[in-house]
Amino acid sequence: MAVTKETKTKKTKKKAGDVVSKLRIRVRAYEHKILDASVKQIMDTALRFDAQVLGPIPLPTEIKKYTVNRSSFVFKNAREQFEMRVHKRLIDIINPSAKVIEALTNLSLPSGVNIDVKML
C-alpha cells in the first residue's frame, strides 16, 4: 500500500483547540542560596494552585571577570582579579490559571533576586 503526501500531512497537523500557553520565569541572583530559596517559594506557590510545573532548570552561570592594577602608577605587574557570578534558573508553568498568575505577582522575594516573566 503506497502512502501519499496527503495522508502524511493529515497525521502531522495539530488541532486548533490544542493551544498550550506557558509562563516562562527566569530567575537571576548573585548568591545561589538566595536563588534556590526564591525558586522553591515560586514552585510551592505554583503547586499550591495545582499548576503543572517544569523545572527548575539550572542555566549556565554567567561569570564576569575584572582585572585591576594594585598600584596606581608604578607596578604594572601587580594586579588583582575580581569576578561576579550570576546564577540563573528557568521555570516553566504550563497552562497557568488566573489564580496562579495573581499569586505569583503578589509573591514577595528577597532583594537581589531578579525575575523575568514571559508568556509564550
C-alpha positions as MATLAB code, in Angstrom:
seq = 'MAVTKETKTKKTKKKAGDVVSKLRIRVRAYEHKILDASVKQIMDTALRFDAQVLGPIPLPTEIKKYTVNRSSFVFKNAREQFEMRVHKRLIDIINPSAKVIEALTNLSLPSGVNIDVKML';
ca = [
       0.000    0.000    0.000;
       1.501    3.325   -1.063;
       1.485    6.254    1.312;
       0.665    9.505   -0.413;
       1.662   13.000    0.527;
      -1.849   13.857    1.676;
      -2.002   11.129    4.342;
       1.358   12.206    5.774;
       0.230   15.799    6.185;
      -3.036   14.789    7.814;
      -1.209   12.896   10.547;
       1.165   15.735   11.436;
      -1.408   18.524   11.699;
      -2.409   19.662   15.177;
      -5.895   20.608   16.170;
      -6.671   24.290   16.668;
      -8.041   23.615   20.160;
      -4.699   22.263   21.444;
      -3.186   25.668   22.198;
      -0.715   25.395   25.070;
       0.168   28.577   26.931;
       3.305   28.751   29.030;
       4.546   31.077   31.686;
       8.354   31.160   31.465;
      10.070   32.522   34.564;
      13.805   33.313   34.516;
      15.283   33.945   37.941;
      18.749   35.512   38.387;
      20.787   36.254   41.528;
      24.362   36.694   42.693;
      24.033   34.218   45.571;
      22.878   30.695   44.786;
      21.357   30.044   48.226;
      19.003   33.013   47.949;
      18.220   31.983   44.375;
      17.326   28.420   45.365;
      15.145   29.648   48.236;
      13.203   32.012   45.969;
      12.808   29.303   43.286;
      11.422   26.956   45.938;
       8.986   29.671   47.005;
       7.821   30.135   43.378;
       7.433   26.372   42.910;
       5.441   25.982   46.143;
       3.126   28.822   45.139;
       2.502   27.308   41.696;
       1.968   23.796   43.068;
      -0.462   25.097   45.711;
      -2.843   26.039   42.881;
      -2.346   22.682   41.064;
      -0.331   24.118   38.161;
       1.890   21.885   36.055;
       5.492   22.996   36.641;
       8.641   22.128   34.679;
      11.902   22.907   36.380;
      13.803   24.468   37.942;
      16.276   24.126   35.107;
      19.748   25.421   36.006;
      21.173   27.654   33.291;
      24.912   28.309   32.873;
      26.432   30.647   35.430;
      27.486   33.953   33.933;
      30.970   34.922   35.166;
      32.253   38.482   34.720;
      35.958   38.950   35.487;
      37.620   42.279   36.202;
      41.379   42.874   36.397;
      42.602   45.932   38.286;
      46.091   47.329   38.924;
      47.012   47.242   42.619;
      49.187   50.271   42.298;
      48.063   53.497   40.740;
      51.274   54.314   38.896;
      54.434   52.197   39.080;
      53.943   48.451   39.498;
      52.194   47.273   36.319;
      52.733   43.570   37.071;
      50.916   43.702   40.421;
      47.261   43.141   39.585;
      44.139   41.908   41.318;
      41.350   39.925   39.725;
      37.729   40.066   40.807;
      34.745   38.155   39.489;
      30.990   38.403   39.707;
      28.921   35.271   39.272;
      25.297   35.468   38.157;
      23.383   32.243   38.829;
      20.280   31.557   36.724;
      17.297   29.208   36.867;
      14.396   28.642   34.482;
      10.869   27.579   35.473;
       8.033   26.791   33.044;
       4.417   26.740   34.185;
       2.116   25.099   31.629;
      -1.457   26.395   31.213;
      -1.422   28.756   34.207;
      -4.767   29.840   35.615;
      -5.572   33.385   36.661;
      -5.185   32.432   40.330;
      -1.627   31.188   39.723;
      -0.629   34.386   37.921;
      -2.161   36.546   40.650;
      -0.414   34.574   43.405;
       2.940   34.870   41.630;
       2.588   38.634   41.193;
       1.811   39.083   44.909;
       4.843   36.996   45.910;
       7.493   38.869   47.911;
      11.009   37.641   47.183;
      14.303   38.669   48.813;
      16.274   41.599   47.462;
      18.971   40.729   44.961;
      16.731   38.350   43.025;
      15.789   39.430   39.507;
      12.749   37.864   37.816;
      11.756   37.937   34.144;
       8.308   36.566   33.298;
       7.244   35.861   29.720;
       4.001   34.445   28.388;
       4.608   32.032   25.495;
];
